[in-house]
Amino acid sequence: MPKISPGDQMPNIILPSIDGGEFDISLVKGKRIILTFFRFESCPFCNIRINKITKRWSEFNEDTVMVGIFDANVDKLTKSMKKHNPPFVILADEEYTSFKEYEIQKSIFRVLFAPLRAPMTTLHAILKGYIPKTLSISKMSTIPVDILIDENGNVVRSHYCKDTVDHIPINDLIKFSNGG
């Protein structure tokens, strides 16, 4: 399957959730969905992103479904996410299946570029104690993707990030969740 693009139908994803069950994205069709392919459970930039979204969650429309997918073991991911207590769905793709299926990119160069491009985000992550706990080049080299899906299951925006700190701005996510 090629990259997810505007006009595509919602991806077919069924994965284990940190709440102990299995999540099927097709069951939330009819709601606005924000889907993000993150990296690994201790990724500093992913944790900063989740921290910032969680702090602003009250600004999102209550019918919005946010789904974050990590290249992680569900037990490790569950433990890692306890510090955030995210009010949205967090999934584990330990086999990296959906990442491969939707052509999520890898690039060590782009990973190394991120701290130089966003030193304040890097500093903020370090000060919050978000330190990567993996030495896996495969996990570390993943570049995130943000996807916005409308109530009809159509992709309205896909953002294959330039590096590990590049995402759709949170203000844009909030606007989308509220119908904009």
C-alpha positions as CSV (number, residue, x, y, z in Angstrom):
1,M,0.0,0.0,0.0
2,P,1.4,3.4,-0.8
3,K,1.6,6.4,1.4
4,I,-1.7,7.7,2.9
5,S,-2.8,10.7,0.9
6,P,-5.8,13.2,1.0
7,G,-8.8,11.6,-0.7
8,D,-7.8,8.1,0.5
9,Q,-10.1,6.1,2.7
10,M,-9.3,5.6,6.3
11,P,-6.6,3.1,6.9
12,N,-7.7,-0.4,8.2
13,I,-5.9,-0.7,11.5
14,I,-6.6,-3.1,14.3
15,L,-3.9,-3.2,17.1
16,P,-3.6,-3.8,20.9
17,S,-4.3,-0.7,23.0
18,I,-2.7,0.3,26.3
19,D,-6.1,0.0,27.9
20,G,-5.8,-3.8,27.6
21,G,-8.1,-4.4,24.6
22,E,-7.8,-4.3,20.9
23,F,-8.7,-1.2,19.0
24,D,-10.3,-1.2,15.5
25,I,-10.2,2.2,13.8
26,S,-13.2,1.3,11.6
27,L,-15.4,1.3,14.7
28,V,-15.0,5.1,15.1
29,K,-16.0,6.0,11.5
30,G,-18.5,8.9,11.8
31,K,-16.2,10.9,14.0
32,R,-13.2,13.1,13.2
33,I,-10.0,11.1,13.7
34,I,-6.5,12.3,14.3
35,L,-4.1,9.5,13.6
36,T,-0.4,9.7,14.4
37,F,2.3,7.2,13.7
38,F,4.8,7.9,16.5
39,R,8.2,6.3,17.0
40,F,9.1,4.2,20.0
41,E,7.7,4.4,23.6
42,S,10.6,6.4,25.1
43,C,11.0,8.8,22.1
44,P,11.6,12.2,23.7
45,F,9.9,14.1,20.9
46,C,6.9,11.8,20.9
47,N,6.5,12.1,24.7
48,I,6.7,15.9,24.4
49,R,4.0,15.9,21.7
50,I,1.7,13.7,23.8
51,N,2.4,15.9,26.9
52,K,1.4,19.0,24.9
53,I,-1.7,17.5,23.3
54,T,-2.8,16.1,26.7
55,K,-2.5,19.5,28.3
56,R,-4.7,21.1,25.6
57,W,-7.2,18.2,25.2
58,S,-10.0,20.3,26.7
59,E,-9.8,22.5,23.5
60,F,-10.6,19.5,21.2
61,N,-14.2,18.6,20.3
62,E,-15.4,15.9,22.6
63,D,-16.3,13.7,19.7
64,T,-12.8,13.7,18.3
65,V,-10.9,10.4,18.3
66,M,-7.2,10.7,18.5
67,V,-5.1,7.5,17.9
68,G,-1.4,7.3,18.5
69,I,0.5,4.3,17.1
70,F,3.9,3.3,18.5
71,D,6.5,0.9,17.3
72,A,6.5,-0.8,20.7
73,N,5.6,-3.7,22.9
74,V,2.2,-3.1,24.4
75,D,3.4,-3.7,28.0
76,K,6.4,-1.4,27.7
77,L,4.2,1.2,26.0
78,T,1.5,1.0,28.7
79,K,4.1,1.5,31.4
80,S,5.7,4.4,29.5
81,M,2.3,6.2,28.9
82,K,1.3,6.1,32.6
83,K,3.2,9.4,33.2
84,H,0.8,11.1,30.7
85,N,-2.5,9.3,31.3
86,P,-3.4,10.3,27.8
87,P,-7.2,11.0,27.2
88,F,-6.9,9.3,23.8
89,V,-6.2,6.0,22.2
90,I,-2.6,4.7,22.3
91,L,-1.8,1.5,20.3
92,A,1.2,-0.7,20.0
93,D,2.4,-2.1,16.7
94,E,5.2,-4.4,17.9
95,E,5.6,-6.1,14.5
96,Y,5.8,-2.7,12.7
97,T,3.1,-4.0,10.3
98,S,1.0,-0.8,9.9
99,F,4.2,1.3,9.6
100,K,5.3,-0.9,6.7
101,E,1.9,-1.0,5.1
102,Y,1.5,2.7,5.0
103,E,5.2,3.5,4.1
104,I,6.3,5.2,7.2
105,Q,9.8,6.5,6.4
106,K,13.0,5.9,8.2
107,S,16.1,8.2,8.2
108,I,18.9,8.5,10.7
109,F,20.0,11.8,9.1
110,R,16.5,13.3,9.6
111,V,16.5,12.0,13.2
112,L,19.9,13.6,13.9
113,F,18.8,16.9,12.3
114,A,15.8,17.4,14.6
115,P,17.7,18.5,17.7
116,L,19.6,21.0,15.7
117,R,16.4,22.3,14.1
118,A,14.5,22.5,17.3
119,P,16.9,23.0,20.2
120,M,14.2,24.3,22.6
121,T,12.0,21.3,22.0
122,T,15.1,19.1,22.6
123,L,15.9,21.0,25.8
124,H,12.3,20.8,27.0
125,A,12.2,17.0,26.4
126,I,15.5,16.6,28.4
127,L,14.2,18.7,31.3
128,K,11.0,16.7,31.4
129,G,13.1,13.6,31.7
130,Y,12.2,12.1,28.3
131,I,15.3,10.2,27.5
132,P,15.4,7.5,24.8
133,K,15.8,4.0,26.3
134,T,16.5,2.1,23.1
135,L,19.6,1.5,21.1
136,S,17.7,0.1,18.1
137,I,18.6,2.1,15.0
138,S,15.5,0.7,13.4
139,K,13.2,2.1,16.0
140,M,15.1,5.4,16.4
141,S,15.1,6.1,12.6
142,T,11.3,6.2,12.2
143,I,9.9,9.5,11.0
144,P,6.4,10.3,12.4
145,V,3.2,10.8,10.3
146,D,0.1,12.8,11.1
147,I,-3.2,12.0,9.4
148,L,-6.6,13.8,9.6
149,I,-9.7,11.8,8.7
150,D,-13.2,13.2,8.4
151,E,-16.5,11.7,9.6
152,N,-16.9,9.9,6.3
153,G,-13.6,8.1,6.7
154,N,-11.8,10.2,4.1
155,V,-8.3,11.4,4.6
156,V,-8.3,15.2,4.4
157,R,-4.7,15.8,5.3
158,S,-1.6,13.6,5.6
159,H,1.7,15.0,6.9
160,Y,4.8,12.8,6.4
161,C,7.0,14.7,8.8
162,K,10.4,16.1,7.7
163,D,12.0,15.0,10.9
164,T,11.1,13.9,14.5
165,V,9.9,17.3,15.7
166,D,7.9,18.2,12.6
167,H,4.1,17.6,13.1
168,I,0.9,19.3,12.1
169,P,0.6,22.2,14.6
170,I,-1.6,21.4,17.6
171,N,-3.7,24.5,16.8
172,D,-4.5,23.0,13.4
173,L,-5.4,19.7,15.1
174,I,-7.8,21.6,17.4
175,K,-9.3,23.5,14.5
176,F,-9.8,20.2,12.6
177,S,-11.5,18.6,15.6
178,N,-13.9,21.5,15.9
179,G,-15.0,21.2,12.2
180,G,-12.5,23.6,10.6
